[in-house]
């Protein structure tokens, strides 16, 4: 266990090759969760962080057709989530292509996250925190927070050996529409991986990742 100025505690467990994540946050009565957030007039507002989903991490999942696969959690149908683990036919609108290949490393993603520009494109002004990082298992879990209301989004990356590429998941905990926040975040991270670290990502015909 470790601690931080935000009274964060982490727990990481691996069982039979399955990555599970549990995290407990002790939020102050007022103020936002992360100390790297932008200063501003909303600092004393009670953040709407929601509850951390219990299904995060890498586990055996079941597709609509009944087949099983190892991967990140599927989206729940709301238009504020993207995931590459779920089969395309299960959720075409929420699906994104896996990133990179066996020549790439989770350490590259960590490097981009470590230098993430808080407030880029008007999002994630509340800051962010890496909750779980496991280099051996090639897994990274990050929480991002919005500036005004303090909403938390859960973002995961995992090298999927069956695909020889990184599965990606970015999802909001609360609400329906995310006003494009998850897409902007993934475009930013993916774009930096391409430009700065030479990753090869599959883009859509319109040039976007999402």
C-alpha positions, 0 to 999 in steps of 0.5 A: 500500500502507498499513500499520497496527498490525496489520501489514495490507497491502491491495491493490485492483485493477479490471480491465474493470469487475470488482472483485477483492480481495486482502489479506495479514494478518501476524498476531502469534503470539498475540493477535487481528487487530484493535486495536478488539476488546474486551479480555478473557481470550482475548487471548492465544489463537491466533485461528482466522482461516482463509484469506481466500477467493480469490473475493471481490469482484465478478466474472462468476458462473454460476448453476445454470441456466448463465446468467451475471451480475455479482455477489458470490460465491454461498454454498457451501451451508453455513448460515453465509452470506447473499448477495443476488447469487445468484439466489433459485432457486439458494439460497433458504435463503441468499438475502436481498433487495438493500438500498436503491436508487439514491438511497443511497450506499456512503458510508452503509454506510461510516458505519455500519461506522465506528461499528459497536458491537463486541460488539453482541448478543454478536457480533464482540467481536474487532473489525473492519476495512475492508479495501477501500473504493471509493466510485467503484465503490460497493464495501465489504469488511469483516472481522469477528472473533469474541471467543472463538476469533477466527473471521473473517467476510467481509462485502461490499456492492456497488451493482449497477447492473442491480438499482439496489440494493446486493448484500450478502454475509456469510459465515463462513470456518470451520465450519458453523453460525454460531449466528446471527452473520451474521444478527445482523450484517446486522440491525444494519447494515440497521436502522441504515441504516433508522433513521439514514439513511432507507434503505428495505429489504425485510423478510420477513413476520416483520419480519426482513431475514434 
